[in-house]
Amino acid sequence: MTGVGEVFAGRFELLEPIADGGMGSVWVVRDLRDQQAYAGKLLRQSDSASLVRFMREQATRIDHRHVVTPLSWAGEDDRVLFTMPLVRGGSVATLLGDHGALPAMWVRELLVQLLDALEAVHAAGVVHRDVKPANLLLHATGTDRPHLLLTDFGISARLDDPRLTHASQVIGSPGYMAPEQLAGADPAVAQDVYGAGMVGLEMLTGVRPPHTRDAVGTAVGAQPSLRPLADLLLDAVQHESTARPASAARLREQLVALDLSATPGPVEPVVVLDQLEELAPEATRVRPRATRPDGDAVEEDAAVTGTPSAPGEGPSDDRRGLVAVLLLVVAAACLLGAAWLVLA
């Protein structure tokens, strides 16, 4: 049973739940080594398929200002926790829930940042395959200037990696998957272009798939100045992959070139606020690092611990469970073709 205040693997204090899903949950956690708050994905079932996906996400480390970088992992009993930076502004899904359709300038700015991230992802030989509003996090800037971060590489694929699914299985998020992805085709850059286009149309209309395309005509009918942006985004979600912009970079260039000066501004200011502000006061407060009597900070081993207690402490079943988890993690890494694991 997982609960607030639990210290996972002797290192990560579970402070507040953020979200819960089929494979696990997401928490605000405090790393007791540096007293900093992070987001932590807690894998509920240590089955090999789920671990492959989580290890794939951990292995996808792309250094870019619009990509979330995984930090570390730890294991205890039959569970694994993966940490990443804590992004406090919610997601584009949160923003759409709060504001509905977004102004054209916001749509373009968010898409330019997303496409910038995707360009870096594709340059690294990776296809994300799950571009959707919930996977586009936002910094709580508190201003009308958003800062987007692409996250969740759990079903991403490298062209030279083994497939996570059988040929007959389809993986992704309905409504945001390109037709060829839905048909089980091999991963391709064009699928991410499609996902970005569908997200853009949803931001422009405020309507989720599968009804997004139908809402475009209504939006453009009410505001004809939106047509150039809408037409470009419709090009990005063409049924045939060859009819879409050839790359994320190309779509970004086309977006930047659009003249949106005649498009309407927001009815009310669109601001990305701190979505974690309502958490318990202690939840995300950074505690000072421990110091020695001479005033110097206490330095600790930087390696992630997978051990919930020191040798000789705690039940031996816990340690055997941890060994089983770590063996599954290693097996997952082997399936991915990884030669090593990064322990941050």
URRATA-V773259 format. One record per residue. N is the residue number from 0. NEAR is the number of other C-alpha atoms within 12 Angstrom. Layout:
{{N & NEAR} {N & NEAR}}
//
This chain:
{{0 & 11} {1 & 23} {2 & 17} {3 & 22} {4 & 22} {5 & 23} {6 & 24} {7 & 41} {8 & 33} {9 & 27} {10 & 36} {11 & 42} {12 & 36} {13 & 35} {14 & 33} {15 & 32} {16 & 29} {17 & 28} {18 & 19} {19 & 17} {20 & 15} {21 & 13} {22 & 24} {23 & 26} {24 & 28} {25 & 30} {26 & 40} {27 & 40} {28 & 42} {29 & 35} {30 & 41} {31 & 29} {32 & 26} {33 & 24} {34 & 23} {35 & 27} {36 & 32} {37 & 38} {38 & 40} {39 & 39} {40 & 43} {41 & 42} {42 & 37} {43 & 27} {44 & 24} {45 & 33} {46 & 24} {47 & 30} {48 & 26} {49 & 30} {50 & 42} {51 & 35} {52 & 33} {53 & 41} {54 & 48} {55 & 39} {56 & 38} {57 & 39} {58 & 38} {59 & 36} {60 & 27} {61 & 29} {62 & 18} {63 & 24} {64 & 21} {65 & 31} {66 & 36} {67 & 35} {68 & 31} {69 & 34} {70 & 32} {71 & 34} {72 & 41} {73 & 40} {74 & 44} {75 & 40} {76 & 34} {77 & 32} {78 & 38} {79 & 45} {80 & 51} {81 & 48} {82 & 43} {83 & 32} {84 & 28} {85 & 35} {86 & 38} {87 & 30} {88 & 29} {89 & 36} {90 & 32} {91 & 43} {92 & 30} {93 & 28} {94 & 35} {95 & 32} {96 & 19} {97 & 21} {98 & 24} {99 & 23} {100 & 35} {101 & 39} {102 & 38} {103 & 39} {104 & 32} {105 & 35} {106 & 45} {107 & 40} {108 & 26} {109 & 41} {110 & 50} {111 & 34} {112 & 36} {113 & 46} {114 & 46} {115 & 34} {116 & 38} {117 & 47} {118 & 35} {119 & 28} {120 & 37} {121 & 30} {122 & 22} {123 & 22} {124 & 22} {125 & 33} {126 & 39} {127 & 51} {128 & 43} {129 & 40} {130 & 44} {131 & 43} {132 & 41} {133 & 27} {134 & 34} {135 & 41} {136 & 37} {137 & 40} {138 & 34} {139 & 29} {140 & 21} {141 & 18} {142 & 16} {143 & 22} {144 & 22} {145 & 33} {146 & 36} {147 & 41} {148 & 41} {149 & 44} {150 & 43} {151 & 38} {152 & 35} {153 & 33} {154 & 36} {155 & 44} {156 & 38} {157 & 30} {158 & 19} {159 & 16} {160 & 23} {161 & 24} {162 & 27} {163 & 31} {164 & 22} {165 & 13} {166 & 16} {167 & 14} {168 & 15} {169 & 25} {170 & 30} {171 & 34} {172 & 27} {173 & 21} {174 & 29} {175 & 39} {176 & 38} {177 & 40} {178 & 27} {179 & 27} {180 & 35} {181 & 25} {182 & 19} {183 & 23} {184 & 25} {185 & 31} {186 & 39} {187 & 33} {188 & 43} {189 & 41} {190 & 47} {191 & 47} {192 & 53} {193 & 47} {194 & 46} {195 & 52} {196 & 49} {197 & 44} {198 & 47} {199 & 54} {200 & 49} {201 & 42} {202 & 43} {203 & 45} {204 & 37} {205 & 34} {206 & 30} {207 & 29} {208 & 27} {209 & 17} {210 & 18} {211 & 29} {212 & 33} {213 & 20} {214 & 24} {215 & 34} {216 & 22} {217 & 20} {218 & 31} {219 & 24} {220 & 15} {221 & 15} {222 & 23} {223 & 20} {224 & 23} {225 & 34} {226 & 27} {227 & 27} {228 & 41} {229 & 40} {230 & 27} {231 & 35} {232 & 40} {233 & 34} {234 & 31} {235 & 42} {236 & 39} {237 & 27} {238 & 23} {239 & 20} {240 & 27} {241 & 20} {242 & 18} {243 & 30} {244 & 31} {245 & 26} {246 & 32} {247 & 37} {248 & 29} {249 & 23} {250 & 37} {251 & 34} {252 & 21} {253 & 26} {254 & 36} {255 & 24} {256 & 16} {257 & 26} {258 & 17} {259 & 25} {260 & 15} {261 & 17} {262 & 27} {263 & 22} {264 & 21} {265 & 19} {266 & 11} {267 & 14} {268 & 17} {269 & 28} {270 & 29} {271 & 32} {272 & 28} {273 & 24} {274 & 25} {275 & 30} {276 & 18} {277 & 14} {278 & 19} {279 & 15} {280 & 12} {281 & 23} {282 & 30} {283 & 31} {284 & 20} {285 & 18} {286 & 16} {287 & 14} {288 & 18} {289 & 17} {290 & 13} {291 & 10} {292 & 8} {293 & 8} {294 & 9} {295 & 10} {296 & 14} {297 & 16} {298 & 12} {299 & 17} {300 & 13} {301 & 16} {302 & 17} {303 & 30} {304 & 30} {305 & 36} {306 & 34} {307 & 33} {308 & 22} {309 & 16} {310 & 11} {311 & 12} {312 & 13} {313 & 17} {314 & 16} {315 & 18} {316 & 16} {317 & 26} {318 & 25} {319 & 20} {320 & 24} {321 & 30} {322 & 25} {323 & 24} {324 & 33} {325 & 32} {326 & 23} {327 & 29} {328 & 41} {329 & 26} {330 & 25} {331 & 32} {332 & 30} {333 & 22} {334 & 23} {335 & 33} {336 & 20} {337 & 21} {338 & 13} {339 & 17} {340 & 26} {341 & 25} {342 & 21} {343 & 20}}
//
